[in-house]
Protein backbone atom coordinates (compact mmCIF):
# COMPACT_ATOMS: atom_id res chain seq x y z
CA UNK A 1 0.00 0.00 0.00
CA UNK A 2 2.84 2.42 0.84
CA UNK A 3 5.99 2.27 -1.26
CA UNK A 4 7.42 5.72 -0.47
CA UNK A 5 6.93 7.72 2.71
CA UNK A 6 8.07 11.31 3.18
CA UNK A 7 8.63 12.45 6.74
CA UNK A 8 8.52 16.24 6.97
CA UNK A 9 10.41 17.32 10.06
CA UNK A 10 11.37 20.57 11.70
CA UNK A 11 13.48 18.77 14.28
CA UNK A 12 11.16 19.71 17.13
CA UNK A 13 9.90 17.42 19.84
CA UNK A 14 6.37 17.74 18.45
CA UNK A 15 7.37 15.76 15.35
CA UNK A 16 8.88 12.85 17.32
CA UNK A 17 5.66 10.86 17.45
CA UNK A 18 5.04 11.41 13.72
CA UNK A 19 8.51 10.06 12.97
CA UNK A 20 7.79 6.95 15.04
CA UNK A 21 4.44 6.35 13.30
CA UNK A 22 5.93 6.91 9.84
CA UNK A 23 8.83 4.56 10.50
CA UNK A 24 6.40 1.93 11.80
CA UNK A 25 4.43 2.23 8.53
CA UNK A 26 7.65 1.95 6.54
CA UNK A 27 8.57 -1.23 8.41
CA UNK A 28 5.12 -2.75 7.93
CA UNK A 29 5.01 -2.03 4.19
CA UNK A 30 8.75 -2.21 3.45
CA UNK A 31 8.53 1.35 2.13
CA UNK A 32 11.31 3.70 1.13
CA UNK A 33 11.75 6.57 3.60
CA UNK A 34 12.56 10.15 2.72
CA UNK A 35 13.15 12.73 5.43
CA UNK A 36 12.68 16.37 4.44
CA UNK A 37 13.72 19.44 6.40
CA UNK A 38 12.70 22.81 4.96
CA UNK A 39 14.57 25.99 5.75
CA UNK A 40 11.86 28.66 5.74
CA UNK A 41 13.11 31.35 3.37
CA UNK A 42 10.95 33.85 5.25
CA UNK A 43 12.88 33.22 8.47
CA UNK A 44 16.17 33.90 6.73
CA UNK A 45 14.90 36.94 4.80
CA UNK A 46 13.37 38.52 7.90
CA UNK A 47 16.59 38.32 9.91
CA UNK A 48 18.97 41.29 9.94
CA UNK A 49 21.06 41.33 6.78
CA UNK A 50 24.34 40.98 8.69
CA UNK A 51 23.06 37.75 10.28
CA UNK A 52 21.45 36.05 7.26
CA UNK A 53 24.42 33.87 6.35
CA UNK A 54 24.80 32.73 9.96
CA UNK A 55 21.07 32.14 10.24
CA UNK A 56 20.98 30.06 7.05
CA UNK A 57 23.98 28.01 8.24
CA UNK A 58 22.43 27.44 11.67
CA UNK A 59 19.16 26.31 10.09
CA UNK A 60 21.01 23.98 7.74
CA UNK A 61 22.88 22.51 10.73
CA UNK A 62 19.54 22.00 12.50
CA UNK A 63 18.23 20.23 9.40
CA UNK A 64 21.23 17.94 9.34
CA UNK A 65 20.64 17.12 13.03
CA UNK A 66 16.91 16.50 12.45
CA UNK A 67 17.61 14.09 9.60
CA UNK A 68 20.29 12.34 11.69
CA UNK A 69 17.75 11.87 14.51
CA UNK A 70 15.37 10.15 12.08
CA UNK A 71 18.16 7.94 10.74
CA UNK A 72 19.14 6.97 14.31
CA UNK A 73 15.54 5.88 14.96
CA UNK A 74 15.56 3.10 12.38
CA UNK A 75 17.62 0.43 10.71
CA UNK A 76 16.03 1.38 7.38
CA UNK A 77 17.83 3.49 4.82
CA UNK A 78 16.63 7.10 4.99
CA UNK A 79 17.11 9.51 2.11
CA UNK A 80 17.59 12.96 3.61
CA UNK A 81 16.99 16.29 1.96
CA UNK A 82 17.34 19.88 3.13
CA UNK A 83 15.51 22.38 0.94
CA UNK A 84 14.90 26.11 1.23
CA UNK A 85 11.64 27.86 0.42
CA UNK A 86 8.07 28.21 1.59
CA UNK A 87 7.61 25.02 3.68
CA UNK A 88 4.15 23.90 2.47
CA UNK A 89 5.12 24.46 -1.18
CA UNK A 90 8.45 22.69 -0.80
CA UNK A 91 6.83 19.71 0.95
CA UNK A 92 4.18 19.44 -1.80
CA UNK A 93 6.80 19.64 -4.55
CA UNK A 94 9.15 17.16 -2.89
CA UNK A 95 6.34 14.64 -2.34
CA UNK A 96 5.48 14.81 -6.04
CA UNK A 97 9.14 14.55 -7.11
CA UNK A 98 9.73 11.33 -5.17
CA UNK A 99 6.28 9.94 -6.05
CA UNK A 100 5.37 9.64 -2.37
CA UNK A 101 2.37 7.63 -1.28
CA UNK A 102 2.03 9.58 1.96
CA UNK A 103 3.57 12.56 3.75
CA UNK A 104 3.84 12.18 7.53
CA UNK A 105 4.19 15.20 9.75
CA UNK A 106 3.56 16.27 13.29
CA UNK A 107 1.15 18.81 14.64
CA UNK A 108 1.33 20.59 17.91
CA UNK A 109 -2.07 19.24 18.92
CA UNK A 110 -3.71 22.44 20.07
CA UNK A 111 -7.19 22.13 21.43
CA UNK A 112 -10.24 24.34 21.72
CA UNK A 113 -10.88 27.51 19.79
CA UNK A 114 -7.17 28.15 19.10
CA UNK A 115 -7.07 25.26 16.64
CA UNK A 116 -9.12 27.33 14.19
CA UNK A 117 -6.60 30.18 14.29
CA UNK A 118 -3.35 28.28 13.85
CA UNK A 119 -2.61 28.46 10.12
CA UNK A 120 0.21 25.96 10.66
CA UNK A 121 2.44 24.37 8.05
CA UNK A 122 0.70 21.04 8.64
CA UNK A 123 -2.70 22.57 8.00
CA UNK A 124 -1.54 24.18 4.76
CA UNK A 125 0.05 20.93 3.57
CA UNK A 126 -3.15 19.01 4.34
CA UNK A 127 -5.14 21.52 2.29
CA UNK A 128 -2.82 21.76 -0.70
CA UNK A 129 -0.73 18.60 -1.06
CA UNK A 130 -1.77 16.28 -3.89
CA UNK A 131 -0.43 13.34 -1.84
CA UNK A 132 -2.28 12.01 1.22
CA UNK A 133 -0.99 13.57 4.44
CA UNK A 134 -0.80 11.75 7.77
CA UNK A 135 -0.73 14.21 10.64
CA UNK A 136 0.24 12.91 14.04
CA UNK A 137 -0.57 14.99 17.06
CA UNK A 138 1.93 15.40 19.85
CA UNK A 139 0.51 13.97 23.03
CA UNK A 140 -0.17 16.20 26.00
CA UNK A 141 1.88 15.39 29.07
CA UNK A 142 -1.11 13.63 30.64
CA UNK A 143 -1.92 11.45 27.57
CA UNK A 144 -0.51 8.17 26.33
CA UNK A 145 -0.83 6.22 23.09
CA UNK A 146 -2.61 3.44 24.98
CA UNK A 147 -5.35 5.85 26.09
CA UNK A 148 -5.94 6.83 22.46
CA UNK A 149 -5.78 3.41 20.78
CA UNK A 150 -6.14 1.02 23.69
CA UNK A 151 -3.78 -1.64 24.91
CA UNK A 152 -2.96 -4.61 22.66
CA UNK A 153 -5.36 -6.71 24.74
CA UNK A 154 -8.19 -4.23 24.10
CA UNK A 155 -7.46 -4.11 20.37
CA UNK A 156 -8.22 -7.80 20.11
N, C-alpha and C positions, 0 to 999 in steps of 0.2 A: 504494500500500500504506500509506504514512504520509501523512496529511493535516495532523496537528497533533502537534508534538513539544514536550514540556515538558523543559526543562533545569533540574534542581534544582542550585543552586550554593551553596556556602558561601564562595566567593571564595578558597579555598585553592589552592595549587599542585596538590594531588592531584586536583582536578576539571578541570584544564586539558585533559587528554587526552579526557575525557568530552565536554567542550564541542566539541572538534575533531571527534570522531566524530559527535556529534549534528548539528552544522552540516553535515557532509558528507552525512549522511542527508537533511537538509532540502533541500540542493542537488539531490541525486539524485532526490528525489520531489516537489520543488517544494512542500514542506510549510511550513505556518505554524509559527513558532518562538515559544515562550513561555519566558521565563527567570524562575525563581522563587527568591527568597532568603527564608528563614524565620528570623526572629528567635526564638530559643528562649526562650519565656516563663520557663522554669526558670532560665536564666542571669540574666535580669533580676531575677526574684524572689529569687534566692539572694544577690544582691549587697547590700551594706549599704544601708539605706533612704536615706541621704543621697546615695548615688551612683546610685540607680536611674534617675533622669531622664537623667543624663549617660551611663550605660551604654546605655540604650535609644537615645539619640541617636547614640552612637558606632556601635552595631550597625546602625542605619538607614543611617548614612553608609557603612559597610562594604558593606551591601546595594546601595546606589546605585553604589558603585565596582565591585562584582562584576558587576552588570547592564551597566554601561558597558563593562567588559572583554569581555563576550560580544558586545555590539553592535559593538565595534571589530574583532572577529574575523571579521565577515561583512559582505557588502553587502546581505543580506536584512533585512527589517524584523523587529525583535524586540520582542515585547510583554513589558514587564518588570513584575514584581509583587513587592512586599515585604509579607510577611504575618507576623503574630506568633502564636505558639502552640506546640504540641507538633509538632516538625518532621515526623515520619512521618504524623501525622494531617492536617496542613495540606497536605502534598504529595499525599496520597491525595485529599483533598477538592478541591484545585485541579485535579488531573488530571481528575476527574469533571466539574467545572464547565466546563472548556474542551473537553470531549469529546476528550481526548488519545488518540492511538493508541499512544503510547509515552512513558515517562518515562526520561530519560537522567540518570545520576548517576555520580559517581566513587566509587571505594573506595580505601582506602589500601593495598590489596594485601598485607596481612600474610600471612606464610607459616607453616607448621608448626602446632604445637598452639595457638598464640595465636589463630588464626583462629576457633576454636570458642568463644572466650571474649569476643569483641569486643562483640557486642550493639550494633552501629553503626546509625546512621540508615538507611544503605543496606540493611542486612540486614532491618530492620523494614519498610521500604517494600516490599522484595521479597516478604516474607511476607504483607503485608496489602493492598497496593494492588490494586484491581480492574483496573487497566490494566497491560499488560506493562511490565516495567522492564528497561532496558538498563544494566547496571553495567559500568563501564570502569575497569579497574585501573590505577593509576599504575605506571609502569615503575620498576624499580630502577635505580640509576645505571649498572649494568653491562648493562642490557637495551636493546634497540631494537625498534621495531615490525617491522622486517624480520626479526629473529630469530623473532618470534612468528608472522608471517603469510607470510614469505618475500619475496623481491624480486619485482618485476613479472615478470621473466623466469621465475622459478620457478612463479609462479601460472598461467602458461600463456598 
